[in-house]
Amino acid sequence: MMTNSYTSFVNHSCVPNACWMKIGEDALFVRAARHLRKGEEVTTSYLLRLPTAPLPMRAAGLRTLGFKCSCPRCLFEESIERFTEMSTLPEWLYIIAHQISSYEVAAESFMECEMLQGICGKGIKKLEWGLKNLISLSDNEGKQQWMRCSFWAFYILDMLDCAFQRRSTLMRDMETLVRAVHHTMGASEDLLLLVRKLVRRGVIQSPPVEAILAPMSVCLYGKLPSSSLKKLNDLRISMEE
């Protein structure tokens, strides 16, 4: 997503109900990410790669734009700051996750680092434990999805670790992350393209993936036929490589 004069026509939220879709250099569309009620304000995320980061990183990104977000997700994460501190990994992990998902760097180069081995799996276990045992989270599926989305670096890097080691938990992590991102922000093209790339490499099979990613694909591209969607994704991936 771009942060410029065009996007500022729509207000920001860390739980946006719409997302931007850019086609070529001249066409920019805003698409609803979920059903909009009559009179509901349309919001998007002003954050380029941080909408899937914990509150402190999101807040720092928005400070550079001159404001503080008071959306329900940010207010909730402020109220459980202690849990956020317990679960947070170093900032460099989020930078790595976003670099990998946008193909700025090769995923394999980070999977070879010993410091990453196992750390994300442990992070997921700690996070899921908190979601089940903290009273403020255990009975609220929506807030659980917000928290999973905020710590997507756990799931992105563990997905890649699973992929390279052929571990069976890959599809579970992918489905968990896709559902969390779809619930929280509608769609993430970074995530969609990363999964497509894993399909092209034969790491995961396409049919079950199509069903998982369908709602996110609709947010980004509309109701395209599967053949057209495949061509569009293949084109975008080839341009990135």
Steps between C-alpha positions, in 0.01 A plus 500: 500500500615853431504786744443811290251775425259251340475266797446788743158562343389203715565497876737249662414204724701197613182298442411649160184403315651573158829453319681664209553337163737661252494403132789629293619854567174689452213303655441483875191338651374452854313174555285399795677236708177392670129576490440871572196612694302802382666815637820321606821696441739350244852457641831365370844447653760773448777261608705359215630180663416542864124429524600146597743613771442545877369829636839663582620460139168616353495801732855595403410481131195723549697753706701574186168594338412727791221320684412223746247231409208443738329217311354209703802279427753757625295580812472129576872434461571797728281337766704176492845657469647247742400210274631687198839543667508131593429391145706750301801382305779743402409754233746350253281188472212707367731675257622160377144366464393798290815487288439132428130540421572785257796311346755770584723219624516125446309304762764225495771735625315553828392142546870409511555725804525290817351781709167457321473125542216424739457855627182564302342167594557584867355846443183353351458264796540788746254716307237227466534420871424862583201508264347201678583598859463877528142584595494806276586280199371150565135577425545747213582349161530841333764626743688172470524557125626855555780365720595228250515764229717725719752220540492374143884482498464187719284332238678625185844382612367176647316433173827536311686286752229234457526530121875447486492218753182345353322509835131412507398811697544728197136493387377554857718811541401632160126459561530659845684801361275547198189496718654749745612743229169472314302568817719793608587685180318327217799401290877503466652477156838421658352192665305398190806518275721317749254208516470497120876477475503199734239338275709562189800338668293194582537548875122501548219379274274747320143360547476534881685831483244645256219448750696661783604805299173559312357775730832687498526476121152649464602797721799578282386410150123464505311189388733391222478155341760266649689484168525881482604521866775244443633696199494824699689348793753328273562832325551686825734230635707495179536878518633470856755231415 
